[in-house]
Amino acid sequence: MIIGPVIFCSVVHGVAGMNDMKRVGRVALKALGYFLAITLIALVIALVAVICGSLARHDVDASAIDTKSVSTYTAQAGEQTVTQFLLNIIPTTFVGAFAQPNVLQVLLVSLLLPFALTLTGERGRPVFLFVEALSPIFYRIVGFIMWVAPLGAFGSIAFTVGKFGTSSLLSLAELILEFYTISLLFVFLVFGRRRLVGGR
């Protein structure tokens, strides 16, 4: 619900605020490339963690897991080609990018708008100021969500324990430990390395 607007406001405000088309173009390409690269690295790290970590040793009965809820996504993943993936980045409408669970569509729209704002000049200034004013509002909504997030976590844990038994709590503790370990590795190895490179 909130990821799309936050990405849109952050990218549009950051890129359009440069007022340099050449620099905007370089940053736009870097943003898209960086997004794809970081997403790929995150997926690889998560896959390695699943294969080598504690998830492979869960005591949950696999036969009791309902896979129907994810069958649609697994079927789509198997049928999707590279061409189809690239075409799916282009939204049907401008507003439609925010109605679909595809962050790449939002990113594409967020990169096109700053170009238009920069070329428009002073006439696009009100739109830029409007996006700038929207940013803190969406960040405040993120704060609201974080306040109620523990209720969602409580419900998920209660459902899991009720369905699979108290033994799942040990698996959950292992999962949490693994999650924080992988997250820290990702932050320090990926973002830390990029900060050092940028510092040079």
C-alpha positions in Angstrom: 0.0 0.0 0.0 2.7 2.5 0.9 5.9 1.2 -0.8 4.8 2.7 -4.2 4.1 6.2 -3.0 7.2 6.3 -0.9 9.4 5.3 -3.8 7.7 7.7 -6.1 8.1 10.7 -3.8 11.7 9.9 -2.9 12.9 9.3 -6.5 10.9 12.2 -8.1 12.0 14.7 -5.4 15.6 13.5 -5.4 16.1 13.4 -9.2 14.1 16.4 -10.2 15.9 18.5 -7.5 19.2 18.2 -9.4 18.1 20.5 -12.3 20.7 19.0 -14.6 19.5 16.8 -17.4 22.8 15.0 -17.9 23.1 14.3 -14.3 19.4 13.3 -14.1 20.0 10.8 -16.9 23.0 9.3 -15.2 21.3 9.0 -11.9 18.1 7.5 -13.5 20.1 4.8 -15.1 22.1 4.2 -11.9 18.9 4.0 -9.9 17.3 1.5 -12.1 20.5 -0.6 -12.4 21.2 -0.3 -8.7 17.6 -1.4 -7.9 17.9 -4.5 -10.1 21.4 -5.4 -8.8 20.5 -5.0 -5.1 17.2 -7.0 -5.6 19.2 -9.8 -7.3 21.8 -9.9 -4.5 19.0 -9.9 -1.9 17.3 -12.8 -3.6 20.6 -14.8 -3.9 21.4 -14.2 -0.2 17.9 -15.2 0.8 18.0 -18.4 -1.4 21.4 -19.4 0.1 20.0 -18.8 3.6 17.0 -20.9 2.9 19.0 -23.8 1.5 21.8 -23.7 4.1 20.0 -22.3 7.2 17.6 -23.5 9.7 14.6 -23.4 7.4 15.7 -26.7 6.0 15.5 -28.2 9.5 12.0 -27.1 10.5 9.9 -29.6 12.4 6.7 -28.4 10.6 4.8 -31.1 8.8 5.0 -30.2 5.2 1.8 -32.2 4.4 -0.2 -29.7 6.6 0.9 -26.7 4.6 -1.7 -25.3 2.2 0.1 -24.5 -1.1 -3.0 -23.3 -2.9 -2.5 -19.7 -1.8 0.8 -19.5 -3.7 0.0 -21.7 -6.7 -0.9 -18.7 -8.8 2.5 -17.1 -8.2 4.4 -20.3 -8.9 2.5 -20.8 -12.1 3.2 -17.3 -13.3 6.9 -17.6 -12.4 7.3 -20.7 -14.5 5.6 -19.2 -17.6 7.2 -15.8 -17.6 9.9 -15.0 -20.2 12.5 -12.3 -20.3 10.5 -10.3 -22.9 7.4 -10.6 -20.9 9.2 -9.5 -17.8 10.6 -6.4 -19.5 7.1 -5.5 -21.0 5.6 -5.9 -17.5 7.7 -3.0 -16.4 5.6 -0.7 -18.5 2.3 0.1 -16.8 -1.0 0.3 -18.7 -1.7 3.7 -17.3 0.2 6.2 -15.1 -2.0 5.6 -12.1 -2.1 1.9 -12.8 1.5 1.6 -11.8 0.5 2.2 -8.2 -2.4 -0.2 -8.4 -0.3 -3.2 -9.3 2.2 -5.1 -7.0 5.1 -4.3 -9.3 7.6 -1.9 -7.9 9.5 -1.7 -11.2 6.5 0.0 -12.8 6.5 2.6 -10.0 10.2 3.1 -10.5 9.8 3.6 -14.2 7.1 6.2 -13.7 9.2 7.8 -10.9 12.1 8.2 -13.3 10.1 9.6 -16.3 8.4 12.3 -14.3 11.6 14.1 -13.1 12.8 14.3 -16.8 9.5 16.0 -17.7 9.6 18.3 -14.7 13.2 19.3 -15.5 12.4 20.1 -19.2 9.2 21.9 -18.2 11.2 24.4 -16.1 9.3 26.8 -13.9 5.9 25.6 -15.1 6.6 22.2 -13.4 7.7 23.8 -10.2 4.2 23.5 -8.5 4.2 19.7 -9.2 7.7 19.4 -7.7 6.6 21.3 -4.6 3.5 19.1 -4.4 5.6 15.9 -4.4 7.9 17.5 -1.9 5.0 18.2 0.4 3.6 14.7 0.0 6.8 13.0 1.1 6.5 13.6 4.9 2.9 12.7 4.8 3.6 9.2 3.4 6.5 8.8 5.9 4.0 9.5 8.7 1.7 6.8 7.3 4.7 4.4 7.5 5.0 5.4 11.1 1.4 4.5 11.7 1.9 1.1 10.1 4.9 0.4 12.2 2.9 1.1 15.4 0.3 -1.6 14.5 2.8 -4.0 12.9 3.3 -5.9 16.2 -0.4 -6.9 16.2 0.1 -8.5 12.8 3.2 -10.3 14.1 1.2 -11.5 17.1 -1.6 -12.9 15.0 0.8 -14.7 12.7 2.7 -16.3 15.6 -0.6 -17.3 17.3 -1.9 -18.9 14.1 1.3 -20.8 13.5 1.5 -22.1 17.1 -2.1 -23.0 17.1 -1.8 -25.0 13.8 1.7 -26.6 14.2 2.2 -26.7 17.9 4.6 -25.1 20.4 7.6 -26.8 18.6 7.2 -24.2 15.9 8.4 -21.5 18.4 11.9 -23.0 18.3 11.8 -22.9 14.5 10.5 -19.3 14.7 13.4 -18.3 17.0 15.9 -19.8 14.6 14.2 -18.0 11.7 14.4 -14.7 13.5 18.1 -15.2 14.4 18.8 -16.2 10.8 16.8 -13.2 9.5 18.8 -10.7 11.5 22.1 -12.3 10.7 21.4 -12.2 6.9 20.0 -8.7 7.1 23.2 -7.5 8.9 25.4 -9.2 6.4 23.4 -7.6 3.6 23.6 -4.1 5.1 27.3 -4.3 5.9 28.5 -6.2 2.8 26.3 -4.5 0.2 25.5 -1.0 1.4 28.7 -0.7 3.5 30.8 -1.6 0.4 28.9 1.0 -1.7 29.5 3.7 0.9 33.2 3.0 0.9 33.2 3.1 -2.9 31.3 6.4 -2.9 33.7 7.8 -0.3 36.6 7.2 -2.6 
